Amino acid sequence: MALTLYSHPLAAFCHKVLIALYENGTEFIPVTVDLGDPEETAALAAKWAVGKIPVLRDDFRDRTVPETSIIIEYLDRHYPGPAPMLPADAERRLDARLWDRFFDLYVSVPMQKVVTDRIRPEGGNDPVGVADARRTLDTAYVMIERQLADKNWATGEDFTIADCAAAPGLFYASIVHPFASDQHNLAAYFERLMARPSVRRTVGEARPYFRFFPYRELMPERFLHD
């Protein structure tokens, strides 16, 4: 098997790549990286000096591929399946890339700020930064609500890289910063994402690790059980 994915089942950005892999039934070897283990982090840094997961290793092409969007584009190009993650049409491809970046930067990143602040050591919290992150999420939710007024998926009728990014970001963000009661398009989109087989599989694999999620007490029961 040519592909190995170094990741962690709890990490939102790893979920993004897993969803793309499962959408197309791409075969790969999963390797869980414990970032708290010095040996494992050193081994990861040898592959990608930034030390961030996920990282894809393609032994067939002797290529190490970091960064979620690049991994998914790489898979789309070299290991295509029945569900292209990037549209063939150039303009629609730009839209998919735009909303991929949007969900990463304006949903997943501020969500992570809120989550990680809870596990900072005493005296090390950043209330100003968390407040900024929550305002970013508010703005993002309004923009997503508007974007989805006439669409089933983030950029239209096809599930793309943008939806791979949206699912994990919104999954965790909805727990730590719930949607507004009048954001019906966003809420309906979220339910479509959660019903998608690739997303259900990814969430199911993460379930044993949810006990480590800093906001576990806010997690809906439906995500805690099969």
Secondary structure, DSSP 8 states (H G I E B T S, - for coil): --EEEEE-TT-HHHHHHHHHHHHHT---EEEE--TT-HHHHHHHHHH-TT--S-EEEETTTTEEEESHHHHHHHHHHHS--SS-SS-SSHHHHHHHHHHHHHHIIIIIHHHHHHHHHTTS-TT---HHHHHHHHHHHHHHHHHHHHHGGG-SBTTBSS--HHHHHHHHHHHHHHHHS---TT-HHHHHHHHHHHHSHHHHHHHHHHGGGGGG-TTGGGS-GGGT--
